[in-house]
């Protein structure tokens, strides 16, 4: 996902540490630019409470990441889920 993108609805599969690093960079930049905001919709008891801006794209990462975001223009919501411990990957997708 390019951080200049306005169509966040494009789903993305995370299949490698590099994919996750790029996604963290892109989403963090979008948050800094005010395009996305991190939210806590209480949809999961496993949600990562740490601010996405505190997560380094280079790691180390927690064993499991689960973040929710809202597009500041449209109000649409998205989630980022990644299981880093076993390396099974994850997803970025619209909810």
Contact map, one row per residue, 1 for C-alpha under 8 A:
11101001010100000000001001000000000000000000000000000000000000000000000000000000000000000000000
11111000000000000000000001000000000000000000000000000000000000000000000000000000000000000000000
11111000000000000000000001101100000000000000000000000000000000000000000000000000000000000000000
01111100000000000000000000000100000000000000000000000000000000000000000000000000000000000000000
11111111000000000000000000000000000000000000000000000000000000000000000000000000000000000000000
00011111000000000000000000000000001000000000000000000000000000000000000000000000000000000000000
00001111110000000000000000000000000000000000000000000000000000000000000000000000000000000000000
10001111111000000000000000000000000000000000000000000000000000000000001000000100000000000000010
00000011111000000000000000000000000000000000000000000000000000000000000000000100000000000000110
10000011111100000000000000000000000000000000000000000000000000000000000000000000000000000000110
00000001111110000000000000000000000000000000000000000000000000000000000000000000000000000011110
10000000011111000000000000000000000000000000000000000000000000000000000000000000000000000011100
00000000001111100000000000000000000000000000000000000000000000000000000000000000000000001111000
00000000000111111011000000000000000000000000000000000000000000000000000000000000010000001111000
00000000000011111011000000000000000000000000000000000000000000000000000000000000000000011100000
00000000000001111111000000000000000000000000000000000000000000000000000000000000000000101000000
00000000000001111111100000000000000000000000000000000000000000000000000000000000000000100000000
00000000000000011111110000000000000000000000000000000000000000000000000000000000000000000000000
00000000000001111111111000000000000000000000000000000000000000000000000000000000000000000000000
00000000000001111111111100000000000000000000000000000000100000000000000000000000010000000000000
00000000000000001111111110000000000000000000000000000000111000000000000000000000000000000000000
00000000000000000111111111000000000000000000000000000000100000000000000000000000000000000000000
10000000000000000011111111100000000000000000000000000000000000000000000000000000000000000000000
00000000000000000001111111110000000000000000000000010011100000000000000000000000000000000000000
00000000000000000000111111111000000000000000000000000000100000000000000000000000000000000000000
11100000000000000000011111111100000000000000000000000000000000000000000000000000000000000000000
00100000000000000000001111111110000100000000000000000000000000000000000000000000000000000000000
00000000000000000000000111111111000000000000000000011000000000000000000000000000000000000000000
00100000000000000000000011111111100000000000000000000000000000000000000000000000000000000000000
00110000000000000000000001111111111100000000000000000000000000000000000000000000000000000000000
00000000000000000000000000111111111111000000000000000000000000000000000000000000000000000000000
00000000000000000000000000011111111000000000000000000000000000000000000000000000000000000000000
00000000000000000000000000001111111100000000000000000000000000000000000000000000000000000000000
00000000000000000000000000000111111110000000000000000000000000000000000100000000000000000000000
00000100000000000000000000000111111110000000000000000000000000000000001110000000000000000000000
00000000000000000000000000100110111111000000000000000000000000000000111100000000000000000000000
00000000000000000000000000000010011111100000000000000000000000000000111100000000000000000000000
00000000000000000000000000000010000111110000000000110000000000000011110000000000000000000000000
00000000000000000000000000000000000011111000000000000000000000000011110000000000000000000000000
00000000000000000000000000000000000001111110001010000000000000000011000000000000000000000000000
00000000000000000000000000000000000000111110000000000000000000000001000000000000000000000000000
00000000000000000000000000000000000000011111101000000000000000000000000000000000000000000000000
00000000000000000000000000000000000000011111101000000000000000000000000000000000000000000000000
00000000000000000000000000000000000000000111111000000000000000000000000000000000000000000000000
00000000000000000000000000000000000000000111111000000000000000000000000000000000000000000000000
00000000000000000000000000000000000000000001111100000000000000000100000000000000000000000000000
00000000000000000000000000000000000000010111111110000000000000001110000000000000000000000000000
00000000000000000000000000000000000000000000011111000000000000001110000000000000000000000000000
00000000000000000000000000000000000000010000001111100000000000000010000000000000000000000000000
00000000000000000000000000000000000000000000000111110110000000000000000000000000000000000000000
00000000000000000000000000000000000001000000000011111110000000000000000000000000000000000000000
00000000000000000000000100010000000001000000000001111110000000000010000000000000000000000000000
00000000000000000000000000010000000000000000000000111111000000000000000000000000000000000000000
00000000000000000000000000000000000000000000000001111111000000000000000000000000000000000000000
00000000000000000000000100000000000000000000000001111111101010000000000000000000000000000000000
00000000000000000000000100000000000000000000000000001111111110000000000000000000000000000000000
00000000000000000001110110000000000000000000000000000011111000000000000000000000000000000000000
00000000000000000000100000000000000000000000000000000001111100000000000000000000000000000000000
00000000000000000000100000000000000000000000000000000011111110000000000000000000000000000000000
00000000000000000000000000000000000000000000000000000001011111000000000000000000000000000000000
00000000000000000000000000000000000000000000000000000011001111111000000000000000000100000000000
00000000000000000000000000000000000000000000000000000000000111111000000000000000000110000000000
00000000000000000000000000000000000000000000000000000000000011111000000000000000001111000000000
00000000000000000000000000000000000000000000000000000000000011111100000000000000111110000000000
00000000000000000000000000000000000000000000001100000000000011111110000000000001111100000000000
00000000000000000000000000000000000000000000011100000000000000011111000000000011110000000000000
00000000000000000000000000000000000001110000001110010000000000001111100000000011100000000000000
00000000000000000000000000000000000001111000000000000000000000000111110000001111000000000000000
00000000000000000000000000000000000111100000000000000000000000000011111000001110000000000000000
00000000000000000000000000000000000111100000000000000000000000000001111100111100000000000000000
00000001000000000000000000000000001110000000000000000000000000000000111111111000000000000000000
00000000000000000000000000000000011110000000000000000000000000000000011111100000000000000000000
00000000000000000000000000000000001000000000000000000000000000000000001111100000000000000000000
00000000000000000000000000000000000000000000000000000000000000000000001111110000000000000000000
00000000000000000000000000000000000000000000000000000000000000000000011111111000000000000000000
00000000000000000000000000000000000000000000000000000000000000000000011001111100000000000000011
00000000000000000000000000000000000000000000000000000000000000000001111000111110000000000000011
00000001100000000000000000000000000000000000000000000000000000000001110000011111000000000001111
00000000000000000000000000000000000000000000000000000000000000000111100000001111100000000011111
00000000000000000000000000000000000000000000000000000000000000001111000000000111110000000111100
00000000000000000000000000000000000000000000000000000000000000011110000000000011111000000111000
00000000000001000001000000000000000000000000000000000000000000011100000000000001111100011110000
00000000000000000000000000000000000000000000000000000000000000111000000000000000111111111100000
00000000000000000000000000000000000000000000000000000000000011111000000000000000011111111000000
00000000000000000000000000000000000000000000000000000000000001110000000000000000001111110000000
00000000000000000000000000000000000000000000000000000000000000100000000000000000001111110000000
00000000000000011000000000000000000000000000000000000000000000000000000000000000001111111000000
00000000000000100000000000000000000000000000000000000000000000000000000000000000011111111100000
00000000000011110000000000000000000000000000000000000000000000000000000000000000011100111110000
00000000000011100000000000000000000000000000000000000000000000000000000000000001111000011111000
00000000001111000000000000000000000000000000000000000000000000000000000000000011110000001111100
00000000001111000000000000000000000000000000000000000000000000000000000000000111100000000111110
00000000111100000000000000000000000000000000000000000000000000000000000000000111000000000011111
00000001111000000000000000000000000000000000000000000000000000000000000000011110000000000001111
00000000000000000000000000000000000000000000000000000000000000000000000000011110000000000000111
